[in-house]
Amino acid sequence: MPLLELTTNTNIDDIASLAKQASKLTADILGKPESYVMVKIMPEQNLIFAGSNEPAAHVKLKSLGLPENETAELSAKICDFINTKLGINSARTYIEFSSPDRHMWGWDGRTF
């Protein structure tokens, strides 16, 4: 049920490895089984931030029951991951958090 989407204007040499690491990070920070985590990475996109095409990232983290009172901590961990793995400064990263209603999230021919 957790979905992490990473869009960046940078090149990523080993997308599969980064996706696996992002999947583990997502499971760890949300305390959910990795077997439910989906990761979508979109490198080399047209992404302008503050009028510049310097390295930047846009992240979406969607999960049922996302702890709204922990988004600052989640943001810090995600930004640290992106900075460590891609060298993108946290000041050039936007993160969208969302927690849909259970009936608004489908999987395996049904909803949660």
Residue, then its C-alpha position, 0 to 999 in steps of 0.5 A: m500500500p505505500l507508494l514512493e514516487l521519485t522524479t528528478n532531473t538527474n541521471i541515475d546510473d543504477i535505477a534498479s539498485l536505487a529502487k530497491q534501497a528506496s523500497k527498504l527505506t519506505a518500509d522502514i520509515l513507515g513500519k510496514p512490510e516491504s512486500y506492500v511497498m511500490v517504488k516508481i523512479m523517473p530520472e532525467q525529467n524536465l524539472i525546473f525548481a526556483g528557475s533553475n535546472e540544477p539537480a532537484a527532486h519531487v517525491k510523493l509518498k502515499s500510504l494508508g494511515l500515513p502518520e501526519n504528526e510524523t511528516a517532518e521526521l519522514s521528510a528529513k529521512i527522505c531528504d537525507f536518502i536523496n542527498t546521500k544517493l543522488g547528491i541533491n540538496s534538500a533545499r531542492t526537494y519537494i515532498e508530497f505526503s498523502s493518506p487516502d481513504r481505504h476505499m480509495w486505494g485498490w489492489d488485487g481487484r478490490t480495495f483496502 
